[in-house]
Amino acid sequence: MAQPAAQAAEGRYTKEQFLKSRQRPGREKDVLSVVLEENKTYTIAEAETAMQAFLKMEAK
C-alpha cells in the first residue's frame, strides 16, 4: 500500500543529526540526548513528542 505524499516526504533523522542541528537550542539538545535512542531514526514530530513527554514527567 502506498504512503500518502505528506508521510513519504517527511524526513527521518538520527539522534546524532538532531544533536548537531542548529535548529535546536542547548536545553532541547540535552533532553534529546537522553530521550532518543542510538541507531534509530525519528521524524521531527516524533522527536518533539518524546521531548515533551520527558519534560512533563514528574521528578522522583
N, C-alpha and C positions, 0 to 999 in steps of 0.2 A: 504494500500500500504506500503510495507516495505521501511525503510530508507536505504540509502546507508551506507556501513560499516563505512566509514570515519565519517559520521554525527552521527551515533549511538555510536561510540567510544568516541566522543568529550564530555568532561565533562561539567557540568553546576555548577556554584558556586554562593553562596550568596554574598551580599555586605560585610558581616562580614568576610567571608572566604578570599575575596580579600584584605581586610584591615589587616588581620592577616598574610598574606603571606609574606614570607621572600624574594620572587622574586621581589618585588616592592620597589623602594626607597621611602623615605618620601614624596617627592613632588608628585609623582604619587598617593600615598595613599591619600593625601589631595584632589586631583582632583577627584579620585574615590569616596571619601566620599560624594562629592557634586553631582556627576552625576548619581550614581547608586541608585536605589530605594530599600527600605526595603522590605522584603518578596517577592522578585523577584529573579530569577536566571539568570545568564548570562554565555555565553561561554567566553573564553579568548578573542576571536576576537570581540565579541560584546562589551565587556568592553573597549578594546583598541580603538574601533571606537568611543564610547561615550566620552572617554577621549580626543582623538584627536579633535573631533568636538568642545568640550569645549575649548580646548587650542587655536583653530583657531578663536573663536568668537571675535568680535570686542568689546572693552570695551566701556561702555556707560558713 
